Amino acid sequence: MKALELATRACKISDWKKPSEIGTLAAAEAETGRFDDAIKHQEQALAMAKADRQTERELLDKLADALSDYQQRRPHRDLKK
């Protein structure tokens, strides 16, 4: 899947230091059924975001919601209504 390839490349370019890019990789992994990898990467993204005291509560909540979906073996789709 192209999204998985591009998300992995983005993580490598940023030296795995941007939670949003790691979260994007987790989303691509979940979409391809790789839930164990998605959980691992989403936990990493959430931990990084929590460590950065500048992270807004809304982003932390979105990261946690996505993690919950992956733990339930389903992709996370943040669709605004």
PyMOL commands that set and color helices and strands:
alter all, ss='L'
color gray80, all
select helices_A, chain A and resi 2-13+19-31+35-51+57-71
alter helices_A, ss='H'
color red, helices_A
deselect
rebuild
show_as cartoon
